[in-house]
Amino acid sequence: MTGITNEYQQPVGNSLPDWKPCPRPERITLQGRYCHLEPLSRIHTDDLWAAWSTAKDSRGWTYLSIGPFSGQQQFSEFIETAAQSNDPLHYAVVDNSGKAVGTLSLMRIDPANGVVEVGFVMYTPLLQRTVQATEAHYLLMKYAFELGYRRYEWKCDSLNGPSRHAAIRLGFRYEGLFRQAVVYKQRTRDTAWFSILDSEWPQIKLAFETWLSAENMPEGVQQQGLTQIRESLKGSIPAKNRTVVQVRALEANDRAAWLPLWQGYLTFYNSQLREDITELTWQRMLDASEPMFALGAFDEQGKMLGFTHMVYHRGTWSAEDHCYLEDLFTAALSRGKGVGRALIEGVYQHAQSKGCGRVYWHTHETNAAGQALYDKMADKPGFIQYRKDLK
């Protein structure tokens, strides 16, 4: 949730008063260090057919809507048709020897909303699992974001494990499953959705550039993996946005500062609680015999900027207790300044001191800003919460 409401107190999305439709991608060459992308044309046919002919079998076509082809003539006809298409807009991946070794495309191009998808990824055996394979994706998504697109999508058959793995490795976030979304090759397909947003791109871009650098790729062999580099970049906050934060356990005399933040938290989720429940929650968090604890984040002047509440409990899969981070809230004017991160790190330290083996939490699917932080600090295991109120 954005925390923004309209005149009817209904939650609404962030305003984009200066938004303008994006230009459509064009048939241009995108130059990289290890390969480049060229607009697909008939001149690439022979190279691509030769590259596909190195495959031992037809498994590379299983999850594509086209192929395998009966021969070069049928393949040539496909290339001819694809080369004339504006959506999908196909590009050939050309290595530094000048040979085309694969193709990929921008498709479902939506300039009005700033959304585009990478698709028809047809990597031949000569391209698969190479530096060029990764750089080709980097070049295409870089081009899309430089055009101003806000959202870059990846979709695949949910059973296509290599494609799902590739999306995560490249920095995409898994968004969910569209059941029975497609019928192809006389099969039903559940479609897995992934995306990268423009707000996430700068860090992902830096990871790509670091991975592709000569320092990381002496003689074309990586020293650090792309995922490892991206993980190492998480947590870097620009100095101008950083607030000096002290995180400590809440005490009885913090109640007056905690209460308005607690009410703001309930309002954020359109919820209300009776005063006696609020008082009971506060007392439990201060009671040393209870498994509930509260931490607060304070600035240099001692002003409370946010809080987090956690509950410790046993589990059936481990000897150690688990820590459930139940509530987390940052004052509106303090968001984006590292307060939420500091609170979560405080929970990690608190849980470690208690000998816990895991910290976990939930958030609402619409809390995009929160998820942008949480994705940098924890894993998303894919489990869905079910709930039944008994009163």
VENWOKA-V688667 format. One record per residue. RES is the residue in one letter. SS is DSSP state (A for helix, B for strand, O for the rest). OMEGA is omega in radians with two decimals (* if undefined). Layout:
res={RES | RES}
ss={SS | SS}
omega={OMEGA | OMEGA}
This chain:
res={M | T | G | I | T | N | E | Y | Q | Q | P | V | G | N | S | L | P | D | W | K | P | C | P | R | P | E | R | I | T | L | Q | G | R | Y | C | H | L | E | P | L | S | R | I | H | T | D | D | L | W | A | A | W | S | T | A | K | D | S | R | G | W | T | Y | L | S | I | G | P | F | S | G | Q | Q | Q | F | S | E | F | I | E | T | A | A | Q | S | N | D | P | L | H | Y | A | V | V | D | N | S | G | K | A | V | G | T | L | S | L | M | R | I | D | P | A | N | G | V | V | E | V | G | F | V | M | Y | T | P | L | L | Q | R | T | V | Q | A | T | E | A | H | Y | L | L | M | K | Y | A | F | E | L | G | Y | R | R | Y | E | W | K | C | D | S | L | N | G | P | S | R | H | A | A | I | R | L | G | F | R | Y | E | G | L | F | R | Q | A | V | V | Y | K | Q | R | T | R | D | T | A | W | F | S | I | L | D | S | E | W | P | Q | I | K | L | A | F | E | T | W | L | S | A | E | N | M | P | E | G | V | Q | Q | Q | G | L | T | Q | I | R | E | S | L | K | G | S | I | P | A | K | N | R | T | V | V | Q | V | R | A | L | E | A | N | D | R | A | A | W | L | P | L | W | Q | G | Y | L | T | F | Y | N | S | Q | L | R | E | D | I | T | E | L | T | W | Q | R | M | L | D | A | S | E | P | M | F | A | L | G | A | F | D | E | Q | G | K | M | L | G | F | T | H | M | V | Y | H | R | G | T | W | S | A | E | D | H | C | Y | L | E | D | L | F | T | A | A | L | S | R | G | K | G | V | G | R | A | L | I | E | G | V | Y | Q | H | A | Q | S | K | G | C | G | R | V | Y | W | H | T | H | E | T | N | A | A | G | Q | A | L | Y | D | K | M | A | D | K | P | G | F | I | Q | Y | R | K | D | L | K}
ss={O | O | O | B | B | O | O | O | O | O | B | B | O | O | O | O | O | O | O | O | O | O | O | O | O | O | O | O | O | B | B | O | O | O | B | B | B | B | B | O | O | A | A | A | A | A | A | A | A | A | A | A | O | O | O | O | O | O | A | A | A | O | O | O | O | O | O | O | O | O | O | A | A | A | A | A | A | A | A | A | A | A | A | A | O | O | O | O | B | B | B | B | B | B | B | O | O | O | O | B | B | B | B | B | B | B | B | B | B | B | O | O | O | O | B | B | B | B | B | B | B | B | B | O | O | O | O | O | O | O | A | A | A | A | A | A | A | A | A | A | A | A | A | A | A | A | O | O | O | O | B | B | B | B | B | B | B | O | O | O | A | A | A | A | A | A | A | A | A | A | O | O | B | B | B | B | B | B | B | B | B | B | B | B | O | O | B | B | B | B | B | B | B | B | B | B | B | A | A | A | A | A | A | A | A | A | A | A | A | A | A | A | O | O | O | O | O | A | A | A | O | O | O | O | O | A | A | A | A | A | A | A | A | O | O | O | O | O | A | A | A | O | O | O | O | B | B | B | B | O | O | A | A | A | A | A | A | A | A | A | A | A | A | A | A | A | A | A | O | O | O | O | O | O | A | A | A | A | A | A | A | A | A | A | A | A | O | O | O | O | O | B | B | B | B | B | B | B | O | O | O | O | O | B | B | B | B | B | B | B | B | B | B | O | O | O | O | O | O | O | O | B | B | B | B | B | B | B | B | B | O | A | A | A | O | O | O | O | A | A | A | A | A | A | A | A | A | A | A | A | A | A | A | O | O | O | O | B | B | B | O | O | O | O | O | O | O | A | A | A | A | A | A | A | A | A | A | O | O | O | O | O | O | O | O | O | O | O | O | O | O}
omega={-3.10 | -3.03 | -3.14 | 3.10 | 3.07 | -3.08 | 3.10 | -3.12 | 3.05 | 3.11 | -3.13 | -3.13 | 3.11 | 3.13 | 3.07 | -3.04 | -3.08 | -3.09 | 3.05 | 3.10 | -3.14 | 2.99 | 3.09 | 3.05 | -3.06 | 3.06 | -3.13 | 3.08 | 3.11 | -2.99 | 3.06 | 3.14 | -3.04 | 3.11 | 2.98 | 3.10 | 3.07 | 3.00 | -3.10 | 3.08 | -3.09 | -3.11 | 3.14 | -2.99 | -3.07 | 3.12 | -3.09 | 3.13 | 3.11 | 3.14 | 3.10 | -3.12 | 3.09 | -3.14 | -3.13 | 3.14 | -3.03 | -3.07 | 3.13 | -3.13 | -3.01 | -3.03 | 3.05 | -3.11 | 3.12 | 3.12 | -0.08 | -3.07 | -3.08 | -3.13 | -3.07 | -3.13 | 3.13 | 3.10 | 3.13 | 3.13 | 3.09 | -3.14 | 3.14 | 3.13 | -3.12 | -3.11 | -3.12 | -3.08 | 3.03 | 3.11 | 0.19 | 3.05 | -2.98 | 3.06 | 3.03 | 3.05 | -3.05 | -3.14 | -3.04 | 3.02 | 3.14 | -3.13 | 3.02 | -3.05 | 3.11 | 3.11 | 2.98 | -3.01 | 2.88 | -3.04 | -3.04 | -3.05 | -3.05 | -3.10 | -3.07 | -3.11 | 3.11 | -3.09 | 3.10 | -3.11 | 2.96 | -3.08 | -3.06 | 3.11 | -3.07 | -3.10 | 3.12 | 3.10 | 3.13 | -3.10 | -3.05 | 3.05 | 3.08 | 3.04 | -3.12 | -3.14 | 3.12 | -3.11 | 3.12 | 3.09 | 3.12 | -3.10 | -3.08 | 3.14 | 3.07 | 3.12 | -3.11 | -3.12 | 3.08 | 3.04 | 3.10 | -3.14 | -3.05 | -3.00 | -3.11 | -2.95 | 3.02 | 3.11 | 3.13 | 3.00 | -3.08 | -3.14 | -3.12 | -3.08 | 3.13 | 3.13 | 3.11 | -3.14 | 3.14 | -3.14 | -3.14 | 3.14 | -3.11 | 3.08 | 3.10 | 3.04 | 3.07 | -3.09 | -3.14 | -3.04 | 3.02 | -3.03 | 3.12 | -3.05 | -2.99 | 2.92 | 3.11 | -3.12 | 3.12 | 3.08 | 3.00 | -3.12 | 2.86 | -3.05 | 3.04 | -3.10 | 3.07 | 3.10 | 2.91 | 3.10 | -3.13 | 3.12 | 3.14 | -3.01 | -3.08 | -3.14 | 3.10 | 3.11 | 3.13 | 3.11 | 3.08 | -3.07 | 3.09 | -3.13 | -3.09 | -3.06 | 3.13 | -3.14 | 3.14 | -3.07 | 3.07 | -3.10 | 3.04 | -3.14 | -3.06 | 3.01 | 3.07 | 3.10 | -3.11 | 3.13 | 3.13 | 3.13 | -3.13 | 3.11 | -3.12 | -3.13 | -3.14 | 3.11 | 3.11 | -3.13 | 3.11 | -3.07 | -3.09 | -3.12 | -3.03 | 3.06 | 3.07 | -3.01 | 2.98 | 3.10 | 3.12 | 3.09 | 3.10 | 3.14 | -3.05 | -3.09 | 3.07 | -3.00 | -3.09 | 3.11 | -3.12 | -2.98 | 3.13 | 3.07 | 3.09 | 3.11 | 3.08 | 3.09 | 3.12 | 3.12 | 3.12 | 3.14 | 3.08 | -3.08 | 3.06 | 3.05 | 3.04 | -3.11 | -3.12 | 3.09 | 3.07 | 3.14 | 3.12 | 3.11 | -3.14 | -3.12 | 3.13 | -3.10 | 3.11 | -3.08 | -3.08 | -3.14 | -3.13 | 3.11 | -3.11 | -3.12 | 3.12 | 3.04 | 3.06 | 3.07 | -3.05 | 3.08 | -3.06 | 3.11 | 3.12 | 3.12 | 3.12 | -3.10 | -3.11 | -3.13 | 2.96 | 3.10 | 3.10 | -3.12 | 3.10 | 3.12 | 3.09 | 3.10 | -3.10 | -3.05 | -3.12 | 3.08 | -3.12 | 3.03 | 3.00 | 3.07 | 3.10 | 3.07 | -2.98 | -3.09 | 3.06 | -3.11 | 3.08 | 3.10 | -3.01 | -3.07 | -3.11 | -3.09 | -3.14 | -3.09 | 3.06 | -3.10 | 3.13 | 3.11 | -3.13 | 3.13 | 3.14 | 3.10 | 3.06 | 3.08 | 3.11 | -3.12 | 3.13 | -3.12 | 3.10 | 3.12 | 3.11 | 3.14 | -3.12 | 3.10 | -3.07 | 2.92 | 3.12 | 3.11 | 3.07 | 2.95 | 3.13 | -3.09 | 3.14 | -3.11 | -3.05 | -3.13 | 3.10 | -3.11 | 3.11 | 3.07 | -3.05 | 3.13 | -3.14 | -2.99 | -3.09 | 3.10 | 3.06 | -3.00 | 3.08 | 3.14 | -3.14 | 3.14 | 2.97 | -3.05 | 3.04 | 3.08 | -3.06 | 3.08 | *}
